[in-house]
Every structure is written in structure tokens, then in C-alpha cells.
Amino acid sequence: MYAVVRIGGRQYTAEVGKTIVTEKLPYEVGEEVDFDEVLLISGDGETKVGQPTVDGASMRAKVVDQFRGKKIIVFHYRPKKRYRKKQGHRQYYTRLQVQDITG
């Protein structure tokens, strides 16, 4: 069974037992969270598509980790003008373990 869930404005495919990496969410490690914006549920030969969400469906996930991603270098320059600007960025992420999908 899998579901398409909207978390933080983005859509993720969730399966029970798998992990999802999302942008940082305001939850502590070890906390269990319910997400109600389930857009699609598929399993047992049946598919439910919401308009826009499936009524009564939810996904329960456990926060496994809060971490930072790989460093990205942003480099701007203008040729022949001696303009160079180098900047780094590391995005914060949350890793969720899908516990249960109901609907």
C-alpha cells in the first residue's frame, strides 16, 4: 500500500516502513506526527483519488532525524568586470519513517 501525501507544500510518495526526506519540519526527533493531506491511496487492487484530498485518510510518521544536506556553492561573476561573488548554502532536512497509512 502506498499514498501520495502533501507535506510542506510538496508531494511525496509514502509506503509503510520506508523513509521520506522532507524540508525541515518543526518536530522533535522521536515524535510521531499525523499528516491529513493525503491526495491518493493505492493498495489491494483499489485506488482512491481525492478531490483534492481523500476524506478520512491520514498518514502517521515518526521523526527519525533532523539533519543538514550537502553544501551547495553559489557563484556569480560578470566577465571582464572583475566581479566575483561566492556563497555557500546547506539546507535543513527532516527524515520521516512512515508508520501507518489509514483511509
Contacts in CASP RR format, 6 or more apart in sequence:
PFRMAT RR
TARGET T0000
AUTHOR 0000-0000-0000
METHOD contacts of the structure
MODEL  1
MYAVVRIGGRQYTAEVGKTIVTEKLPYEVGEEVDFDEVLLISGDGETKVG
QPTVDGASMRAKVVDQFRGKKIIVFHYRPKKRYRKKQGHRQYYTRLQVQD
ITG
1 15 0 8 1.000
1 16 0 8 1.000
1 41 0 8 1.000
1 42 0 8 1.000
1 43 0 8 1.000
1 44 0 8 1.000
1 101 0 8 1.000
2 13 0 8 1.000
2 14 0 8 1.000
2 15 0 8 1.000
2 41 0 8 1.000
2 42 0 8 1.000
2 43 0 8 1.000
2 101 0 8 1.000
3 13 0 8 1.000
3 14 0 8 1.000
3 38 0 8 1.000
3 39 0 8 1.000
3 40 0 8 1.000
3 41 0 8 1.000
3 42 0 8 1.000
3 57 0 8 1.000
3 59 0 8 1.000
3 101 0 8 1.000
4 11 0 8 1.000
4 12 0 8 1.000
4 13 0 8 1.000
4 14 0 8 1.000
4 38 0 8 1.000
4 39 0 8 1.000
4 40 0 8 1.000
5 11 0 8 1.000
5 12 0 8 1.000
5 14 0 8 1.000
5 35 0 8 1.000
5 37 0 8 1.000
5 38 0 8 1.000
5 39 0 8 1.000
5 59 0 8 1.000
6 12 0 8 1.000
6 35 0 8 1.000
6 37 0 8 1.000
6 39 0 8 1.000
6 53 0 8 1.000
7 20 0 8 1.000
7 22 0 8 1.000
7 25 0 8 1.000
7 35 0 8 1.000
7 37 0 8 1.000
7 96 0 8 1.000
8 22 0 8 1.000
8 23 0 8 1.000
8 25 0 8 1.000
10 22 0 8 1.000
10 23 0 8 1.000
11 39 0 8 1.000
12 20 0 8 1.000
12 22 0 8 1.000
14 20 0 8 1.000
14 59 0 8 1.000
14 61 0 8 1.000
14 98 0 8 1.000
14 101 0 8 1.000
15 98 0 8 1.000
16 98 0 8 1.000
16 99 0 8 1.000
16 100 0 8 1.000
16 101 0 8 1.000
17 97 0 8 1.000
17 98 0 8 1.000
17 99 0 8 1.000
18 97 0 8 1.000
18 98 0 8 1.000
19 64 0 8 1.000
19 95 0 8 1.000
19 96 0 8 1.000
19 97 0 8 1.000
19 98 0 8 1.000
20 61 0 8 1.000
20 95 0 8 1.000
20 96 0 8 1.000
20 98 0 8 1.000
21 93 0 8 1.000
21 94 0 8 1.000
21 95 0 8 1.000
21 96 0 8 1.000
22 93 0 8 1.000
22 94 0 8 1.000
22 96 0 8 1.000
23 91 0 8 1.000
23 92 0 8 1.000
23 93 0 8 1.000
23 94 0 8 1.000
24 66 0 8 1.000
24 92 0 8 1.000
24 93 0 8 1.000
24 94 0 8 1.000
25 33 0 8 1.000
25 63 0 8 1.000
25 94 0 8 1.000
25 96 0 8 1.000
27 33 0 8 1.000
27 63 0 8 1.000
27 94 0 8 1.000
28 63 0 8 1.000
29 63 0 8 1.000
29 64 0 8 1.000
29 65 0 8 1.000
29 66 0 8 1.000
30 62 0 8 1.000
30 63 0 8 1.000
30 64 0 8 1.000
31 62 0 8 1.000
31 63 0 8 1.000
32 60 0 8 1.000
32 61 0 8 1.000
32 62 0 8 1.000
32 63 0 8 1.000
32 99 0 8 1.000
33 60 0 8 1.000
33 61 0 8 1.000
33 62 0 8 1.000
33 63 0 8 1.000
33 96 0 8 1.000
34 58 0 8 1.000
34 59 0 8 1.000
34 60 0 8 1.000
35 58 0 8 1.000
35 59 0 8 1.000
35 60 0 8 1.000
35 61 0 8 1.000
36 53 0 8 1.000
36 56 0 8 1.000
36 57 0 8 1.000
36 58 0 8 1.000
37 53 0 8 1.000
38 50 0 8 1.000
38 53 0 8 1.000
38 54 0 8 1.000
38 57 0 8 1.000
38 58 0 8 1.000
38 59 0 8 1.000
38 101 0 8 1.000
38 103 0 8 1.000
39 49 0 8 1.000
39 50 0 8 1.000
39 52 0 8 1.000
39 53 0 8 1.000
39 54 0 8 1.000
40 47 0 8 1.000
40 48 0 8 1.000
40 49 0 8 1.000
40 50 0 8 1.000
40 54 0 8 1.000
41 47 0 8 1.000
41 48 0 8 1.000
41 54 0 8 1.000
41 57 0 8 1.000
41 101 0 8 1.000
41 103 0 8 1.000
42 48 0 8 1.000
48 54 0 8 1.000
48 57 0 8 1.000
48 103 0 8 1.000
54 103 0 8 1.000
56 102 0 8 1.000
56 103 0 8 1.000
57 101 0 8 1.000
57 102 0 8 1.000
57 103 0 8 1.000
58 101 0 8 1.000
58 102 0 8 1.000
58 103 0 8 1.000
59 98 0 8 1.000
59 100 0 8 1.000
59 101 0 8 1.000
59 102 0 8 1.000
60 98 0 8 1.000
60 99 0 8 1.000
60 100 0 8 1.000
60 101 0 8 1.000
60 102 0 8 1.000
61 96 0 8 1.000
61 97 0 8 1.000
61 98 0 8 1.000
61 99 0 8 1.000
62 96 0 8 1.000
62 97 0 8 1.000
62 99 0 8 1.000
63 94 0 8 1.000
63 95 0 8 1.000
63 96 0 8 1.000
64 95 0 8 1.000
64 96 0 8 1.000
64 97 0 8 1.000
65 94 0 8 1.000
65 95 0 8 1.000
66 92 0 8 1.000
66 93 0 8 1.000
66 94 0 8 1.000
66 95 0 8 1.000
67 92 0 8 1.000
67 93 0 8 1.000
67 95 0 8 1.000
68 90 0 8 1.000
68 91 0 8 1.000
68 92 0 8 1.000
68 93 0 8 1.000
69 90 0 8 1.000
69 91 0 8 1.000
69 92 0 8 1.000
69 93 0 8 1.000
70 90 0 8 1.000
71 88 0 8 1.000
71 89 0 8 1.000
71 90 0 8 1.000
72 88 0 8 1.000
72 89 0 8 1.000
72 90 0 8 1.000
72 91 0 8 1.000
73 86 0 8 1.000
73 87 0 8 1.000
73 88 0 8 1.000
74 86 0 8 1.000
74 87 0 8 1.000
74 88 0 8 1.000
74 89 0 8 1.000
75 84 0 8 1.000
75 85 0 8 1.000
75 86 0 8 1.000
75 87 0 8 1.000
76 83 0 8 1.000
76 84 0 8 1.000
76 85 0 8 1.000
77 83 0 8 1.000
77 84 0 8 1.000
77 85 0 8 1.000
END
